[in-house]
């Protein structure tokens, strides 16, 4: 699988670790930065990860920050991205199975390396359940496209 990965300065060390883990698992990894622990703003990197997924250069994206929250918000501004903040195994599984999340964000100040590896592995290997979840994912896309805002069509 092709994975785009990025981080701000707070997520840099965890990103470096996960790049190697992903390569060891046989994934192709595109590292979109940052490349040091020097302070950097995360929005552009988050957007770059999301764009790599939407443009088809990556199958999935991973973005790391201090909490992962801002990274999730920024990535979700890219049309078509369904970024999910997953600092535990349950949300990682549900993000894929129910929401077909295509970008994972995590907080490097919250999640230790071992748990981060488990989250990433589970998130990458969990398929989308489809079925009753497909219309919900389609409704999210409708909202993103300016349709269905503020109303319940059934």
PyMOL commands that set and color helices and strands:
alter all, ss='L'
color gray80, all
select helices_A, chain A and resi 9-24+43-54+69-75+89-97+113-125+131-144
alter helices_A, ss='H'
color red, helices_A
select strands_A, chain A and resi 2-7+28-31+60-65+83-85+103-107
alter strands_A, ss='S'
color yellow, strands_A
deselect
rebuild
show_as cartoon
